[in-house]
């Protein structure tokens, strides 16, 4: 189990004591957010990409190290790139 910070422990204890109450309208907000998430995560487009065998082997190796199917790794990399969250390593000096 993950270690909790002092603040996280206080929140957990407060929740366990029943001090939390639902917010009015939270069920509607939760349902809306779930619909948005499902729509965002749906994979409804297919593409074909030609790669060198060396690059494909490298992708498969890295995916295996991460415990992922290689198609999932490729999809994740493309998503991070489009979202501006794919960060290059700093040059080693």
N, C-alpha and C positions, 0 to 999 in steps of 0.2 A: 504494500500500500504506500502511496506517495506521502511524503512528510508535508504537513500543513504548517503554514506560517502562523504566527500568533493571531493575526487578523483573521485568517481563514478559520482558525479554531474558534474564535469568538463568534463568527458567523454560524458555524456548524452548531455550536452550543445553543445559540439563540434560536436557531431553527428547531433543534431537538426539544427545546422547552416550549415550543408551540407559539412563539412570539410573532411569527410571520402571518400576515393575512393577505388573501388575494386582493388584487387591485381591480376595481370596477372596469369591466370591458376587456380584461386580460384574455379571456377565452377567445374573443373575436380577433384580437391582435395575434394570439398564438396561431389560430387557424389561418390567418392571412399570411403570416411568416412561413408556415409550413407549406402553403401552396406556392409561394415564391421560391422556396428552397427546392421543392420538387421540380418546378419549371426550370430552375437554374441548373440542376444536376442532370436533367434529362439529356441523354446523348442521342440526338436525332439526325446527325449529319455524318456522312462517311466521306473519306477522301482516300486517294491513292498517292503515295509518295515513293519516289525511287531513292534508295539509299545505297551507299557502297556496302558491300558485305562486311567490311571492317567496321563501319559505323554501326550496322545492325548488330553485329556480334558484341560490340562495346555496349550498346543499349541493353541487350539481353543480359550481359554480365552484370551491369550496374543494377538492373531491375532485380535480378536474382539476389544480389547483395542486400537490396532493400526489402526483399520478400514480396515483390509486386510482379504482376504480369507486365511484360515489356510494353504492351499497348497502353496500359494504365500509366506507366512512367512517361511515355511519350505525350499522352494527353495532358498529364499534370505539368510537364515542362512547357508545352504550348500555352496552357492556360496561364501559368505564371508569367510567361513572356508577354502575352497580350495584356495582362493586368498590370504590367510594369513591376512585377515582384521577382523577376529572375535576375539575380545579382551575380556579376562576374567576380571571381576571386581576384584579389589585389595581386599585382605582379610581384614576384619574389625577387628581392634584391641582394 
